Amino acid sequence: MLLADRTRLALLEQLGRGEADVTTLTEACGAPRPSVSQHLAKLRLAGLVTTRKDGRRVVYSLRHGHLRRLVEEALNVADHQIGGLPPHD
C-alpha cells in the first residue's frame, strides 16, 4: 500500500505544509536522498504529487489540496494504532 510507508507519509506531511525541493524534503524526513527521490517518483506516478521546474531545481507539491486531509487522517490512525488506542471515526 502506497501510504503504508513511513517515509512516504513523512514526505506527504511535509508537502502538506507547502511545496519543497528534494534537498528540503531529505532534510525534513531524515531519509537518504536516493530513497527520497525514489519515494517521490512513486508518489508522482500515483498522481499524489506534482512537480514544476524552478531554474535547475525540481519543486514538488501535493496535486490536490484535499490530499492534506487524507495524510492527516492516515497519520492520526497510525498514531492511535501505535499508541494502542483504537482509531476513532
PyMOL Python script that loads the backbone (N, CA, C, O; Angstrom):
from pymol import cmd

cmd.read_pdbstr("""\
ATOM      1  N   MET A   1       0.838  -1.178   0.000  1.00  0.00           N
ATOM      2  CA  MET A   1       0.000   0.000   0.000  1.00  0.00           C
ATOM      3  C   MET A   1       0.884   1.243   0.000  1.00  0.00           C
ATOM      4  O   MET A   1       1.864   1.313   0.741  1.00  0.00           O
ATOM      5  N   LEU A   2       0.545   2.191  -0.805  1.00  0.00           N
ATOM      6  CA  LEU A   2       1.367   3.373  -1.020  1.00  0.00           C
ATOM      7  C   LEU A   2       1.553   4.209   0.239  1.00  0.00           C
ATOM      8  O   LEU A   2       2.654   4.698   0.495  1.00  0.00           O
ATOM      9  N   LEU A   3       0.499   4.380   1.029  1.00  0.00           N
ATOM     10  CA  LEU A   3       0.595   5.219   2.224  1.00  0.00           C
ATOM     11  C   LEU A   3       1.028   4.455   3.464  1.00  0.00           C
ATOM     12  O   LEU A   3       1.035   5.012   4.562  1.00  0.00           O
ATOM     13  N   ALA A   4       1.389   3.191   3.307  1.00  0.00           N
ATOM     14  CA  ALA A   4       1.826   2.397   4.450  1.00  0.00           C
ATOM     15  C   ALA A   4       3.297   2.633   4.781  1.00  0.00           C
ATOM     16  O   ALA A   4       3.780   2.175   5.817  1.00  0.00           O
ATOM     17  N   ASP A   5       4.001   3.335   3.922  1.00  0.00           N
ATOM     18  CA  ASP A   5       5.427   3.568   4.140  1.00  0.00           C
ATOM     19  C   ASP A   5       5.645   4.854   4.931  1.00  0.00           C
ATOM     20  O   ASP A   5       5.093   5.902   4.594  1.00  0.00           O
ATOM     21  N   ARG A   6       6.445   4.765   5.972  1.00  0.00           N
ATOM     22  CA  ARG A   6       6.704   5.895   6.867  1.00  0.00           C
ATOM     23  C   ARG A   6       7.350   7.077   6.149  1.00  0.00           C
ATOM     24  O   ARG A   6       6.989   8.227   6.399  1.00  0.00           O
ATOM     25  N   THR A   7       8.296   6.802   5.263  1.00  0.00           N
ATOM     26  CA  THR A   7       8.973   7.884   4.535  1.00  0.00           C
ATOM     27  C   THR A   7       7.998   8.598   3.603  1.00  0.00           C
ATOM     28  O   THR A   7       8.005   9.826   3.523  1.00  0.00           O
ATOM     29  N   ARG A   8       7.164   7.839   2.900  1.00  0.00           N
ATOM     30  CA  ARG A   8       6.193   8.476   2.005  1.00  0.00           C
ATOM     31  C   ARG A   8       5.197   9.325   2.783  1.00  0.00           C
ATOM     32  O   ARG A   8       4.829  10.412   2.337  1.00  0.00           O
ATOM     33  N   LEU A   9       4.757   8.839   3.941  1.00  0.00           N
ATOM     34  CA  LEU A   9       3.856   9.640   4.769  1.00  0.00           C
ATOM     35  C   LEU A   9       4.543  10.914   5.240  1.00  0.00           C
ATOM     36  O   LEU A   9       3.932  11.982   5.252  1.00  0.00           O
ATOM     37  N   ALA A  10       5.810  10.807   5.629  1.00  0.00           N
ATOM     38  CA  ALA A  10       6.556  11.987   6.076  1.00  0.00           C
ATOM     39  C   ALA A  10       6.700  12.988   4.937  1.00  0.00           C
ATOM     40  O   ALA A  10       6.592  14.196   5.150  1.00  0.00           O
ATOM     41  N   LEU A  11       6.944  12.490   3.730  1.00  0.00           N
ATOM     42  CA  LEU A  11       7.059  13.385   2.574  1.00  0.00           C
ATOM     43  C   LEU A  11       5.732  14.081   2.294  1.00  0.00           C
ATOM     44  O   LEU A  11       5.701  15.286   2.045  1.00  0.00           O
ATOM     45  N   LEU A  12       4.646  13.332   2.334  1.00  0.00           N
ATOM     46  CA  LEU A  12       3.330  13.920   2.090  1.00  0.00           C
ATOM     47  C   LEU A  12       2.966  14.919   3.185  1.00  0.00           C
ATOM     48  O   LEU A  12       2.369  15.961   2.915  1.00  0.00           O
ATOM     49  N   GLU A  13       3.329  14.591   4.415  1.00  0.00           N
ATOM     50  CA  GLU A  13       3.062  15.519   5.520  1.00  0.00           C
ATOM     51  C   GLU A  13       3.822  16.829   5.295  1.00  0.00           C
ATOM     52  O   GLU A  13       3.263  17.912   5.470  1.00  0.00           O
ATOM     53  N   GLN A  14       5.077  16.727   4.912  1.00  0.00           N
ATOM     54  CA  GLN A  14       5.880  17.919   4.656  1.00  0.00           C
ATOM     55  C   GLN A  14       5.310  18.721   3.486  1.00  0.00           C
ATOM     56  O   GLN A  14       5.238  19.948   3.549  1.00  0.00           O
ATOM     57  N   LEU A  15       4.912  18.035   2.434  1.00  0.00           N
ATOM     58  CA  LEU A  15       4.347  18.725   1.273  1.00  0.00           C
ATOM     59  C   LEU A  15       2.987  19.345   1.596  1.00  0.00           C
ATOM     60  O   LEU A  15       2.559  20.286   0.929  1.00  0.00           O
ATOM     61  N   GLY A  16       2.319  18.824   2.606  1.00  0.00           N
ATOM     62  CA  GLY A  16       1.071  19.428   3.055  1.00  0.00           C
ATOM     63  C   GLY A  16       1.285  20.812   3.637  1.00  0.00           C
ATOM     64  O   GLY A  16       0.355  21.615   3.715  1.00  0.00           O
ATOM     65  N   ARG A  17       2.512  21.086   4.046  1.00  0.00           N
ATOM     66  CA  ARG A  17       2.857  22.412   4.585  1.00  0.00           C
ATOM     67  C   ARG A  17       3.245  23.391   3.488  1.00  0.00           C
ATOM     68  O   ARG A  17       3.323  24.598   3.717  1.00  0.00           O
ATOM     69  N   GLY A  18       3.490  22.858   2.290  1.00  0.00           N
ATOM     70  CA  GLY A  18       3.871  23.713   1.163  1.00  0.00           C
ATOM     71  C   GLY A  18       4.846  22.999   0.259  1.00  0.00           C
ATOM     72  O   GLY A  18       5.386  21.950   0.611  1.00  0.00           O
ATOM     73  N   GLU A  19       5.069  23.572  -0.911  1.00  0.00           N
ATOM     74  CA  GLU A  19       5.955  22.924  -1.868  1.00  0.00           C
ATOM     75  C   GLU A  19       7.395  22.945  -1.379  1.00  0.00           C
ATOM     76  O   GLU A  19       7.789  23.789  -0.575  1.00  0.00           O
ATOM     77  N   ALA A  20       8.178  21.980  -1.893  1.00  0.00           N
ATOM     78  CA  ALA A  20       9.564  21.837  -1.452  1.00  0.00           C
ATOM     79  C   ALA A  20      10.361  21.084  -2.504  1.00  0.00           C
ATOM     80  O   ALA A  20       9.808  20.335  -3.310  1.00  0.00           O
ATOM     81  N   ASP A  21      11.673  21.298  -2.481  1.00  0.00           N
ATOM     82  CA  ASP A  21      12.556  20.552  -3.373  1.00  0.00           C
ATOM     83  C   ASP A  21      13.103  19.319  -2.651  1.00  0.00           C
ATOM     84  O   ASP A  21      12.850  19.128  -1.461  1.00  0.00           O
ATOM     85  N   VAL A  22      13.845  18.494  -3.368  1.00  0.00           N
ATOM     86  CA  VAL A  22      14.341  17.228  -2.809  1.00  0.00           C
ATOM     87  C   VAL A  22      15.258  17.479  -1.617  1.00  0.00           C
ATOM     88  O   VAL A  22      15.198  16.741  -0.634  1.00  0.00           O
ATOM     89  N   THR A  23      16.097  18.496  -1.684  1.00  0.00           N
ATOM     90  CA  THR A  23      17.014  18.784  -0.579  1.00  0.00           C
ATOM     91  C   THR A  23      16.238  19.094   0.695  1.00  0.00           C
ATOM     92  O   THR A  23      16.555  18.570   1.763  1.00  0.00           O
ATOM     93  N   THR A  24      15.231  19.938   0.583  1.00  0.00           N
ATOM     94  CA  THR A  24      14.405  20.295   1.740  1.00  0.00           C
ATOM     95  C   THR A  24      13.678  19.074   2.282  1.00  0.00           C
ATOM     96  O   THR A  24      13.611  18.874   3.494  1.00  0.00           O
ATOM     97  N   LEU A  25      13.136  18.260   1.389  1.00  0.00           N
ATOM     98  CA  LEU A  25      12.405  17.066   1.812  1.00  0.00           C
ATOM     99  C   LEU A  25      13.327  16.039   2.456  1.00  0.00           C
ATOM    100  O   LEU A  25      12.941  15.370   3.414  1.00  0.00           O
ATOM    101  N   THR A  26      14.535  15.914   1.936  1.00  0.00           N
ATOM    102  CA  THR A  26      15.516  14.990   2.512  1.00  0.00           C
ATOM    103  C   THR A  26      15.850  15.402   3.938  1.00  0.00           C
ATOM    104  O   THR A  26      15.887  14.563   4.838  1.00  0.00           O
ATOM    105  N   GLU A  27      16.093  16.686   4.143  1.00  0.00           N
ATOM    106  CA  GLU A  27      16.395  17.188   5.487  1.00  0.00           C
ATOM    107  C   GLU A  27      15.207  17.006   6.425  1.00  0.00           C
ATOM    108  O   GLU A  27      15.385  16.661   7.594  1.00  0.00           O
ATOM    109  N   ALA A  28      14.010  17.233   5.925  1.00  0.00           N
ATOM    110  CA  ALA A  28      12.811  17.159   6.759  1.00  0.00           C
ATOM    111  C   ALA A  28      12.490  15.744   7.224  1.00  0.00           C
ATOM    112  O   ALA A  28      12.064  15.545   8.362  1.00  0.00           O
ATOM    113  N   CYS A  29      12.695  14.756   6.347  1.00  0.00           N
ATOM    114  CA  CYS A  29      12.306  13.392   6.742  1.00  0.00           C
ATOM    115  C   CYS A  29      13.484  12.548   7.211  1.00  0.00           C
ATOM    116  O   CYS A  29      13.284  11.466   7.763  1.00  0.00           O
ATOM    117  N   GLY A  30      14.708  13.024   7.001  1.00  0.00           N
ATOM    118  CA  GLY A  30      15.876  12.321   7.524  1.00  0.00           C
ATOM    119  C   GLY A  30      16.243  11.048   6.782  1.00  0.00           C
ATOM    120  O   GLY A  30      17.060  10.267   7.271  1.00  0.00           O
ATOM    121  N   ALA A  31      15.665  10.824   5.627  1.00  0.00           N
ATOM    122  CA  ALA A  31      15.995   9.641   4.825  1.00  0.00           C
ATOM    123  C   ALA A  31      17.093  10.003   3.831  1.00  0.00           C
ATOM    124  O   ALA A  31      17.263  11.180   3.513  1.00  0.00           O
ATOM    125  N   PRO A  32      17.835   9.028   3.336  1.00  0.00           N
ATOM    126  CA  PRO A  32      18.859   9.306   2.326  1.00  0.00           C
ATOM    127  C   PRO A  32      18.235   9.866   1.047  1.00  0.00           C
ATOM    128  O   PRO A  32      17.122   9.496   0.672  1.00  0.00           O
ATOM    129  N   ARG A  33      18.961  10.753   0.391  1.00  0.00           N
ATOM    130  CA  ARG A  33      18.446  11.425  -0.807  1.00  0.00           C
ATOM    131  C   ARG A  33      17.969  10.448  -1.892  1.00  0.00           C
ATOM    132  O   ARG A  33      16.898  10.659  -2.460  1.00  0.00           O
ATOM    133  N   PRO A  34      18.733   9.380  -2.198  1.00  0.00           N
ATOM    134  CA  PRO A  34      18.238   8.437  -3.222  1.00  0.00           C
ATOM    135  C   PRO A  34      16.901   7.805  -2.832  1.00  0.00           C
ATOM    136  O   PRO A  34      16.044   7.580  -3.687  1.00  0.00           O
ATOM    137  N   SER A  35      16.726   7.523  -1.556  1.00  0.00           N
ATOM    138  CA  SER A  35      15.473   6.944  -1.079  1.00  0.00           C
ATOM    139  C   SER A  35      14.333   7.950  -1.233  1.00  0.00           C
ATOM    140  O   SER A  35      13.242   7.592  -1.678  1.00  0.00           O
ATOM    141  N   VAL A  36      14.584   9.201  -0.868  1.00  0.00           N
ATOM    142  CA  VAL A  36      13.560  10.253  -1.003  1.00  0.00           C
ATOM    143  C   VAL A  36      13.165  10.403  -2.469  1.00  0.00           C
ATOM    144  O   VAL A  36      11.980  10.504  -2.789  1.00  0.00           O
ATOM    145  N   SER A  37      14.145  10.416  -3.349  1.00  0.00           N
ATOM    146  CA  SER A  37      13.858  10.546  -4.782  1.00  0.00           C
ATOM    147  C   SER A  37      13.000   9.394  -5.290  1.00  0.00           C
ATOM    148  O   SER A  37      12.079   9.604  -6.078  1.00  0.00           O
ATOM    149  N   GLN A  38      13.300   8.177  -4.840  1.00  0.00           N
ATOM    150  CA  GLN A  38      12.517   7.012  -5.264  1.00  0.00           C
ATOM    151  C   GLN A  38      11.076   7.095  -4.744  1.00  0.00           C
ATOM    152  O   GLN A  38      10.127   6.790  -5.466  1.00  0.00           O
ATOM    153  N   HIS A  39      10.932   7.505  -3.501  1.00  0.00           N
ATOM    154  CA  HIS A  39       9.586   7.638  -2.929  1.00  0.00           C
ATOM    155  C   HIS A  39       8.802   8.730  -3.643  1.00  0.00           C
ATOM    156  O   HIS A  39       7.614   8.561  -3.917  1.00  0.00           O
ATOM    157  N   LEU A  40       9.453   9.846  -3.945  1.00  0.00           N
ATOM    158  CA  LEU A  40       8.777  10.925  -4.660  1.00  0.00           C
ATOM    159  C   LEU A  40       8.343  10.466  -6.050  1.00  0.00           C
ATOM    160  O   LEU A  40       7.272  10.842  -6.526  1.00  0.00           O
ATOM    161  N   ALA A  41       9.168   9.660  -6.693  1.00  0.00           N
ATOM    162  CA  ALA A  41       8.808   9.136  -8.013  1.00  0.00           C
ATOM    163  C   ALA A  41       7.558   8.271  -7.924  1.00  0.00           C
ATOM    164  O   ALA A  41       6.686   8.355  -8.790  1.00  0.00           O
ATOM    165  N   LYS A  42       7.459   7.441  -6.892  1.00  0.00           N
ATOM    166  CA  LYS A  42       6.271   6.593  -6.704  1.00  0.00           C
ATOM    167  C   LYS A  42       5.039   7.447  -6.434  1.00  0.00           C
ATOM    168  O   LYS A  42       3.963   7.181  -6.969  1.00  0.00           O
ATOM    169  N   LEU A  43       5.199   8.469  -5.602  1.00  0.00           N
ATOM    170  CA  LEU A  43       4.073   9.352  -5.292  1.00  0.00           C
ATOM    171  C   LEU A  43       3.626  10.125  -6.529  1.00  0.00           C
ATOM    172  O   LEU A  43       2.435  10.367  -6.730  1.00  0.00           O
ATOM    173  N   ARG A  44       4.586  10.503  -7.340  1.00  0.00           N
ATOM    174  CA  ARG A  44       4.262  11.228  -8.576  1.00  0.00           C
ATOM    175  C   ARG A  44       3.554  10.303  -9.564  1.00  0.00           C
ATOM    176  O   ARG A  44       2.570  10.691 -10.194  1.00  0.00           O
ATOM    177  N   LEU A  45       4.062   9.076  -9.694  1.00  0.00           N
ATOM    178  CA  LEU A  45       3.453   8.090 -10.591  1.00  0.00           C
ATOM    179  C   LEU A  45       2.010   7.786 -10.166  1.00  0.00           C
ATOM    180  O   LEU A  45       1.145   7.549 -11.009  1.00  0.00           O
ATOM    181  N   ALA A  46       1.762   7.795  -8.858  1.00  0.00           N
ATOM    182  CA  ALA A  46       0.417   7.535  -8.340  1.00  0.00           C
ATOM    183  C   ALA A  46      -0.501   8.754  -8.465  1.00  0.00           C
ATOM    184  O   ALA A  46      -1.698   8.668  -8.190  1.00  0.00           O
ATOM    185  N   GLY A  47       0.063   9.879  -8.876  1.00  0.00           N
ATOM    186  CA  GLY A  47      -0.742  11.078  -9.057  1.00  0.00           C
ATOM    187  C   GLY A  47      -0.988  11.873  -7.790  1.00  0.00           C
ATOM    188  O   GLY A  47      -1.867  12.734  -7.760  1.00  0.00           O
ATOM    189  N   LEU A  48      -0.215  11.593  -6.734  1.00  0.00           N
ATOM    190  CA  LEU A  48      -0.412  12.308  -5.471  1.00  0.00           C
ATOM    191  C   LEU A  48       0.383  13.607  -5.402  1.00  0.00           C
ATOM    192  O   LEU A  48      -0.027  14.559  -4.739  1.00  0.00           O
ATOM    193  N   VAL A  49       1.516  13.641  -6.086  1.00  0.00           N
ATOM    194  CA  VAL A  49       2.326  14.863  -6.092  1.00  0.00           C
ATOM    195  C   VAL A  49       2.584  15.299  -7.527  1.00  0.00           C
ATOM    196  O   VAL A  49       2.514  14.502  -8.463  1.00  0.00           O
ATOM    197  N   THR A  50       2.876  16.561  -7.672  1.00  0.00           N
ATOM    198  CA  THR A  50       3.193  17.130  -8.970  1.00  0.00           C
ATOM    199  C   THR A  50       4.508  17.891  -8.852  1.00  0.00           C
ATOM    200  O   THR A  50       4.958  18.206  -7.751  1.00  0.00           O
ATOM    201  N   THR A  51       5.114  18.181  -9.989  1.00  0.00           N
ATOM    202  CA  THR A  51       6.392  18.893  -9.984  1.00  0.00           C
ATOM    203  C   THR A  51       6.331  20.101 -10.898  1.00  0.00           C
ATOM    204  O   THR A  51       5.494  20.199 -11.796  1.00  0.00           O
ATOM    205  N   ARG A  52       7.248  21.014 -10.634  1.00  0.00           N
ATOM    206  CA  ARG A  52       7.474  22.139 -11.535  1.00  0.00           C
ATOM    207  C   ARG A  52       8.950  22.480 -11.460  1.00  0.00           C
ATOM    208  O   ARG A  52       9.602  22.245 -10.443  1.00  0.00           O
ATOM    209  N   LYS A  53       9.464  23.028 -12.527  1.00  0.00           N
ATOM    210  CA  LYS A  53      10.872  23.423 -12.568  1.00  0.00           C
ATOM    211  C   LYS A  53      10.999  24.846 -12.057  1.00  0.00           C
ATOM    212  O   LYS A  53      10.194  25.710 -12.403  1.00  0.00           O
ATOM    213  N   ASP A  54      12.007  25.091 -11.236  1.00  0.00           N
ATOM    214  CA  ASP A  54      12.352  26.419 -10.757  1.00  0.00           C
ATOM    215  C   ASP A  54      13.847  26.576 -11.014  1.00  0.00           C
ATOM    216  O   ASP A  54      14.675  26.287 -10.150  1.00  0.00           O
ATOM    217  N   GLY A  55      14.175  27.041 -12.223  1.00  0.00           N
ATOM    218  CA  GLY A  55      15.577  27.050 -12.619  1.00  0.00           C
ATOM    219  C   GLY A  55      16.037  25.621 -12.811  1.00  0.00           C
ATOM    220  O   GLY A  55      15.474  24.877 -13.615  1.00  0.00           O
ATOM    221  N   ARG A  56      17.068  25.242 -12.064  1.00  0.00           N
ATOM    222  CA  ARG A  56      17.574  23.860 -12.140  1.00  0.00           C
ATOM    223  C   ARG A  56      16.914  22.944 -11.115  1.00  0.00           C
ATOM    224  O   ARG A  56      17.065  21.723 -11.177  1.00  0.00           O
ATOM    225  N   ARG A  57      16.191  23.528 -10.182  1.00  0.00           N
ATOM    226  CA  ARG A  57      15.545  22.731  -9.137  1.00  0.00           C
ATOM    227  C   ARG A  57      14.195  22.188  -9.609  1.00  0.00           C
ATOM    228  O   ARG A  57      13.501  22.804 -10.418  1.00  0.00           O
ATOM    229  N   VAL A  58      13.847  21.019  -9.078  1.00  0.00           N
ATOM    230  CA  VAL A  58      12.506  20.464  -9.264  1.00  0.00           C
ATOM    231  C   VAL A  58      11.786  20.648  -7.934  1.00  0.00           C
ATOM    232  O   VAL A  58      12.268  20.211  -6.889  1.00  0.00           O
ATOM    233  N   VAL A  59      10.632  21.297  -7.987  1.00  0.00           N
ATOM    234  CA  VAL A  59       9.864  21.587  -6.785  1.00  0.00           C
ATOM    235  C   VAL A  59       8.617  20.700  -6.783  1.00  0.00           C
ATOM    236  O   VAL A  59       7.889  20.624  -7.772  1.00  0.00           O
ATOM    237  N   TYR A  60       8.390  20.034  -5.654  1.00  0.00           N
ATOM    238  CA  TYR A  60       7.266  19.109  -5.501  1.00  0.00           C
ATOM    239  C   TYR A  60       6.151  19.765  -4.696  1.00  0.00           C
ATOM    240  O   TYR A  60       6.403  20.603  -3.831  1.00  0.00           O
ATOM    241  N   SER A  61       4.916  19.372  -4.992  1.00  0.00           N
ATOM    242  CA  SER A  61       3.767  19.823  -4.212  1.00  0.00           C
ATOM    243  C   SER A  61       2.683  18.759  -4.284  1.00  0.00           C
ATOM    244  O   SER A  61       2.701  17.891  -5.156  1.00  0.00           O
ATOM    245  N   LEU A  62       1.739  18.842  -3.351  1.00  0.00           N
ATOM    246  CA  LEU A  62       0.594  17.938  -3.408  1.00  0.00           C
ATOM    247  C   LEU A  62      -0.241  18.291  -4.627  1.00  0.00           C
ATOM    248  O   LEU A  62      -0.441  19.468  -4.927  1.00  0.00           O
ATOM    249  N   ARG A  63      -0.722  17.289  -5.322  1.00  0.00           N
ATOM    250  CA  ARG A  63      -1.512  17.542  -6.531  1.00  0.00           C
ATOM    251  C   ARG A  63      -2.842  18.218  -6.192  1.00  0.00           C
ATOM    252  O   ARG A  63      -3.273  19.127  -6.902  1.00  0.00           O
ATOM    253  N   HIS A  64      -3.483  17.787  -5.126  1.00  0.00           N
ATOM    254  CA  HIS A  64      -4.784  18.334  -4.744  1.00  0.00           C
ATOM    255  C   HIS A  64      -4.748  18.731  -3.274  1.00  0.00           C
ATOM    256  O   HIS A  64      -4.149  18.039  -2.452  1.00  0.00           O
ATOM    257  N   GLY A  65      -5.385  19.835  -2.953  1.00  0.00           N
ATOM    258  CA  GLY A  65      -5.421  20.309  -1.574  1.00  0.00           C
ATOM    259  C   GLY A  65      -6.071  19.332  -0.614  1.00  0.00           C
ATOM    260  O   GLY A  65      -5.683  19.265   0.553  1.00  0.00           O
ATOM    261  N   HIS A  66      -7.058  18.569  -1.082  1.00  0.00           N
ATOM    262  CA  HIS A  66      -7.738  17.643  -0.175  1.00  0.00           C
ATOM    263  C   HIS A  66      -6.837  16.487   0.249  1.00  0.00           C
ATOM    264  O   HIS A  66      -7.170  15.778   1.199  1.00  0.00           O
ATOM    265  N   LEU A  67      -5.715  16.275  -0.421  1.00  0.00           N
ATOM    266  CA  LEU A  67      -4.789  15.220  -0.005  1.00  0.00           C
ATOM    267  C   LEU A  67      -4.201  15.521   1.372  1.00  0.00           C
ATOM    268  O   LEU A  67      -3.825  14.604   2.103  1.00  0.00           O
ATOM    269  N   ARG A  68      -4.124  16.794   1.724  1.00  0.00           N
ATOM    270  CA  ARG A  68      -3.612  17.181   3.040  1.00  0.00           C
ATOM    271  C   ARG A  68      -4.459  16.533   4.139  1.00  0.00           C
ATOM    272  O   ARG A  68      -3.926  16.021   5.123  1.00  0.00           O
ATOM    273  N   ARG A  69      -5.783  16.564   3.960  1.00  0.00           N
ATOM    274  CA  ARG A  69      -6.679  15.943   4.953  1.00  0.00           C
ATOM    275  C   ARG A  69      -6.486  14.432   4.995  1.00  0.00           C
ATOM    276  O   ARG A  69      -6.495  13.833   6.070  1.00  0.00           O
ATOM    277  N   LEU A  70      -6.313  13.817   3.833  1.00  0.00           N
ATOM    278  CA  LEU A  70      -6.097  12.374   3.773  1.00  0.00           C
ATOM    279  C   LEU A  70      -4.831  11.986   4.532  1.00  0.00           C
ATOM    280  O   LEU A  70      -4.828  11.017   5.292  1.00  0.00           O
ATOM    281  N   VAL A  71      -3.766  12.739   4.324  1.00  0.00           N
ATOM    282  CA  VAL A  71      -2.497  12.464   5.010  1.00  0.00           C
ATOM    283  C   VAL A  71      -2.670  12.657   6.518  1.00  0.00           C
ATOM    284  O   VAL A  71      -2.186  11.844   7.305  1.00  0.00           O
ATOM    285  N   GLU A  72      -3.359  13.729   6.924  1.00  0.00           N
ATOM    286  CA  GLU A  72      -3.595  13.966   8.347  1.00  0.00           C
ATOM    287  C   GLU A  72      -4.364  12.810   8.976  1.00  0.00           C
ATOM    288  O   GLU A  72      -4.049  12.374  10.083  1.00  0.00           O
ATOM    289  N   GLU A  73      -5.376  12.317   8.260  1.00  0.00           N
ATOM    290  CA  GLU A  73      -6.153  11.189   8.771  1.00  0.00           C
ATOM    291  C   GLU A  73      -5.310   9.921   8.859  1.00  0.00           C
ATOM    292  O   GLU A  73      -5.407   9.179   9.836  1.00  0.00           O
ATOM    293  N   ALA A  74      -4.484   9.668   7.846  1.00  0.00           N
ATOM    294  CA  ALA A  74      -3.611   8.485   7.867  1.00  0.00           C
ATOM    295  C   ALA A  74      -2.649   8.555   9.050  1.00  0.00           C
ATOM    296  O   ALA A  74      -2.424   7.553   9.729  1.00  0.00           O
ATOM    297  N   LEU A  75      -2.086   9.724   9.295  1.00  0.00           N
ATOM    298  CA  LEU A  75      -1.178   9.890  10.430  1.00  0.00           C
ATOM    299  C   LEU A  75      -1.921   9.746  11.748  1.00  0.00           C
ATOM    300  O   LEU A  75      -1.382   9.186  12.703  1.00  0.00           O
ATOM    301  N   ASN A  76      -3.138  10.239  11.813  1.00  0.00           N
ATOM    302  CA  ASN A  76      -3.951  10.118  13.019  1.00  0.00           C
ATOM    303  C   ASN A  76      -4.236   8.654  13.333  1.00  0.00           C
ATOM    304  O   ASN A  76      -4.121   8.223  14.480  1.00  0.00           O
ATOM    305  N   VAL A  77      -4.605   7.902  12.315  1.00  0.00           N
ATOM    306  CA  VAL A  77      -4.869   6.463  12.503  1.00  0.00           C
ATOM    307  C   VAL A  77      -3.593   5.753  12.949  1.00  0.00           C
ATOM    308  O   VAL A  77      -3.632   4.922  13.856  1.00  0.00           O
ATOM    309  N   ALA A  78      -2.465   6.073  12.319  1.00  0.00           N
ATOM    310  CA  ALA A  78      -1.190   5.445  12.685  1.00  0.00           C
ATOM    311  C   ALA A  78      -0.829   5.769  14.130  1.00  0.00           C
ATOM    312  O   ALA A  78      -0.368   4.892  14.861  1.00  0.00           O
ATOM    313  N   ASP A  79      -1.031   7.020  14.554  1.00  0.00           N
ATOM    314  CA  ASP A  79      -0.742   7.405  15.939  1.00  0.00           C
ATOM    315  C   ASP A  79      -1.570   6.591  16.914  1.00  0.00           C
ATOM    316  O   ASP A  79      -1.061   6.135  17.937  1.00  0.00           O
ATOM    317  N   HIS A  80      -2.853   6.407  16.600  1.00  0.00           N
ATOM    318  CA  HIS A  80      -3.720   5.647  17.501  1.00  0.00           C
ATOM    319  C   HIS A  80      -3.323   4.175  17.537  1.00  0.00           C
ATOM    320  O   HIS A  80      -3.356   3.551  18.597  1.00  0.00           O
ATOM    321  N   GLN A  81      -2.953   3.623  16.399  1.00  0.00           N
ATOM    322  CA  GLN A  81      -2.570   2.208  16.361  1.00  0.00           C
ATOM    323  C   GLN A  81      -1.252   1.972  17.089  1.00  0.00           C
ATOM    324  O   GLN A  81      -1.091   0.979  17.797  1.00  0.00           O
ATOM    325  N   ILE A  82      -0.313   2.895  16.907  1.00  0.00           N
ATOM    326  CA  ILE A  82       0.979   2.765  17.583  1.00  0.00           C
ATOM    327  C   ILE A  82       0.815   2.948  19.077  1.00  0.00           C
ATOM    328  O   ILE A  82       1.461   2.264  19.871  1.00  0.00           O
ATOM    329  N   GLY A  83      -0.053   3.875  19.455  1.00  0.00           N
ATOM    330  CA  GLY A  83      -0.288   4.143  20.867  1.00  0.00           C
ATOM    331  C   GLY A  83      -1.180   3.123  21.552  1.00  0.00           C
ATOM    332  O   GLY A  83      -1.390   3.202  22.762  1.00  0.00           O
ATOM    333  N   GLY A  84      -1.709   2.168  20.799  1.00  0.00           N
ATOM    334  CA  GLY A  84      -2.556   1.135  21.367  1.00  0.00           C
ATOM    335  C   GLY A  84      -4.006   1.551  21.507  1.00  0.00           C
ATOM    336  O   GLY A  84      -4.819   0.788  22.031  1.00  0.00           O
ATOM    337  N   LEU A  85      -4.343   2.738  21.053  1.00  0.00           N
ATOM    338  CA  LEU A  85      -5.715   3.193  21.113  1.00  0.00           C
ATOM    339  C   LEU A  85      -6.438   2.835  19.821  1.00  0.00           C
ATOM    340  O   LEU A  85      -5.836   2.883  18.748  1.00  0.00           O
ATOM    341  N   PRO A  86      -7.699   2.482  19.903  1.00  0.00           N
ATOM    342  CA  PRO A  86      -8.422   2.192  18.658  1.00  0.00           C
ATOM    343  C   PRO A  86      -8.656   3.474  17.865  1.00  0.00           C
ATOM    344  O   PRO A  86      -8.881   4.530  18.455  1.00  0.00           O
ATOM    345  N   PRO A  87      -8.607   3.395  16.533  1.00  0.00           N
ATOM    346  CA  PRO A  87      -8.887   4.593  15.731  1.00  0.00           C
ATOM    347  C   PRO A  87     -10.318   5.028  15.935  1.00  0.00           C
ATOM    348  O   PRO A  87     -11.212   4.203  16.120  1.00  0.00           O
ATOM    349  N   HIS A  88     -10.531   6.350  15.901  1.00  0.00           N
ATOM    350  CA  HIS A  88     -11.888   6.847  16.063  1.00  0.00           C
ATOM    351  C   HIS A  88     -12.396   7.402  14.739  1.00  0.00           C
ATOM    352  O   HIS A  88     -11.617   7.805  13.875  1.00  0.00           O
ATOM    353  N   ASP A  89     -13.718   7.415  14.600  1.00  0.00           N
ATOM    354  CA  ASP A  89     -14.346   7.916  13.373  1.00  0.00           C
ATOM    355  C   ASP A  89     -14.557   9.396  13.450  1.00  0.00           C
ATOM    356  O   ASP A  89     -15.075   9.995  12.508  1.00  0.00           O
TER     357      ASP A  89
END
""", "prot")
cmd.dss("prot")
cmd.show_as("cartoon", "prot")
cmd.util.cbc("prot")
cmd.orient("prot")
